[in-house]
Amino acid sequence: MKLTREELEKTIVCPKCMVIMGQKRIKQEGPELLVDHCGECQSYWFDKGEVKKIIKDPQYHKYMVTHGGMEKWERFPCPRCGGHLSMKFVFNIEVDECDDCGGVWLDGGELSALKAAFQENKKETLFSRIFHRL
């Protein structure tokens, strides 16, 4: 199957497996989100702003900006623009964000772990708010 020029420009190669990444639909409230996905290592690439659409937690940006691990690393370059990825830890989950294009790389299993961590955080925040009022 030949790809059109537009499809080739949007296509990215998984920097871990060196295979062309496919796309996967992720269910969320509202329309499904189409993101880049590696069928080999189960990693995801989210263009700028896409992770927020899935996590839907106002604390996401705060954690990305304020929580530690702003460590630049050279394991592999950004699959979208070739820029540097900065390793950040959100609830002890490694999130790799591109300094240039703002995209986010999540290794296999990190997306579900991130969703679960934010869901648990919502419960803990609600619990503390209720008991703080008593």
C-alpha positions in Angstrom: 0.0 0.0 0.0 1.5 3.3 -1.0 1.1 6.4 1.2 0.1 9.8 -0.1 2.5 12.7 0.4 0.2 14.1 3.2 0.1 10.7 4.9 4.0 10.4 4.7 4.4 13.8 6.3 2.2 12.8 9.2 3.8 9.4 9.5 6.4 8.9 12.3 8.8 6.1 13.0 8.9 4.6 16.5 12.3 5.6 17.8 12.5 2.4 19.9 11.5 -0.2 17.4 12.3 1.7 14.1 9.0 0.7 12.6 6.3 3.1 11.1 3.8 3.8 13.8 0.2 3.2 13.1 -2.7 5.2 14.5 -5.1 4.1 17.2 -8.4 5.6 18.3 -8.7 6.3 22.0 -12.2 6.6 23.5 -12.9 9.6 25.6 -15.8 11.9 26.3 -16.7 13.4 23.0 -15.1 12.4 19.8 -12.5 9.7 19.7 -8.9 10.8 19.6 -6.6 9.4 16.9 -3.0 9.1 18.1 0.2 7.6 16.9 0.8 4.1 18.3 3.5 1.5 17.9 2.2 -2.0 17.5 5.6 -3.5 18.5 6.3 -1.9 21.8 2.8 -0.5 22.5 4.2 3.1 23.0 2.1 6.2 22.1 3.0 9.6 20.7 0.7 12.4 21.5 1.0 15.7 19.7 0.8 18.9 21.8 -2.4 19.0 23.8 -3.6 15.5 23.0 -2.8 14.0 26.5 -4.9 16.7 28.2 -7.9 15.6 26.1 -7.5 12.1 27.5 -6.5 12.8 31.1 -9.1 15.7 31.5 -7.7 16.8 34.9 -6.9 20.4 35.6 -4.0 19.2 37.7 -2.3 17.6 34.6 -0.6 20.8 33.5 0.4 21.7 37.0 2.1 18.3 37.5 3.8 18.6 34.1 5.2 22.0 34.9 6.0 21.7 38.6 7.0 18.1 39.3 10.6 17.0 39.1 12.7 15.2 36.8 13.2 17.9 34.2 16.1 15.8 32.9 17.1 16.0 29.2 18.2 12.7 27.8 19.4 11.2 24.6 17.9 7.8 24.6 16.1 8.8 21.4 15.0 12.1 19.8 11.4 13.3 19.4 9.8 11.2 16.8 7.8 14.1 15.4 10.4 16.9 15.1 13.7 15.4 16.2 14.0 17.7 19.2 15.1 16.8 22.7 12.8 14.9 25.1 12.7 15.9 28.7 11.9 13.2 31.2 9.4 14.2 33.8 7.7 12.2 36.5 4.0 12.5 37.1 2.9 10.4 40.1 6.1 8.4 39.6 5.2 7.7 36.0 7.8 8.7 33.4 6.5 11.1 30.9 8.7 12.3 28.1 7.9 15.7 26.7 9.5 17.4 23.7 11.0 20.7 24.5 10.4 21.9 20.9 7.0 20.7 19.7 5.4 20.0 23.1 4.5 16.4 22.1 4.5 13.6 24.7 5.9 10.1 24.4 4.5 7.4 26.7 6.0 3.9 26.8 3.8 0.8 26.7 1.6 0.7 29.9 2.3 4.3 30.9 -1.0 5.7 29.4 -3.2 3.4 31.5 -1.0 4.0 34.6 -1.2 7.8 34.1 -5.0 7.6 33.7 -5.3 5.5 36.9 -3.0 7.8 38.9 -5.1 10.9 38.0 -8.3 9.0 38.8 -6.9 8.0 42.2 -5.7 11.5 42.8 -9.3 12.8 42.1 -10.6 10.4 44.8 -8.0 11.5 47.3 -8.6 15.2 46.6 -12.4 14.8 47.0 -11.8 12.7 50.2 -9.5 15.4 51.7 -12.0 18.2 50.8 -14.8 16.4 52.5 -12.9 15.8 55.7 -11.3 19.2 55.7 -14.8 20.7 56.0 -15.7 18.6 59.1 
